[in-house]
Amino acid sequence: MTKYSILTGKPQMVPAWSFGLWLSTSFTTDYDEKTVSYFLEEMKARSCPVEVFHFDCFWLRAFHWCDFVFDSEHFTDPSGQISRLRSSGLSNKFCVWTNPYIGQASPVFAEAAEKGYLLKRTNGDVWQWDLWQTGMGVVDFTNPEACDWFRGCLEKLFDIGVDSIKTDFGERIPTKDVQWHDKSVDPRRMHNYYAFIYNKLVYEALEKRYGKNQAVLFARTTCAGTQRFPLVRPAPYSLFQSKY
């Protein structure tokens, strides 16, 4: 492990609060402020203090993943909600689920496609597939402007009180009939390396906002070197990436 870390990098330090209890909505598909408050109040009633509350997928509008917009039907005041939960002592920190894709159902998709933020096919069309959501596009992190846009979306989340990011997905990156913004990139290598640059971007955005050794990811997909950006929680199916 020592030799491996010398070759691929050593993890950064994590803040003390990240060792506390994390509570997640997990696969709850219909929840709002009342639901979240109920979860946390029940934990408090059982003398189980929650350090971090995690909003999984459905803080976003269904199948708009991921356009960074709270579902206004269920969360009318996300900044106020986080502030209320924090001031009431129900949770000290907050995390939200993200991924590096954009569903075609989101209005943001058209903007990202027009500005060249999404991976393209060799004929210039946006590369899309329906594996997880209809018409899904992949953010092209070899495009500096796409990276700036993605960081800007994260900063808006930090502004409303988000302290950590779950960086989900980033696997199944295609290797055939694709053209990255950086044309020197080898598509075969990007299949695994994409997870590294995705997690690096998000980790550095957190570090810039909250300071050195205060950034924490709740990462899933990984490849060699991604341990530099803690924490990594690989799911079983992320260990076997498709070679689509």
Disulfide bonds with the S-S distance in Angstrom:
none
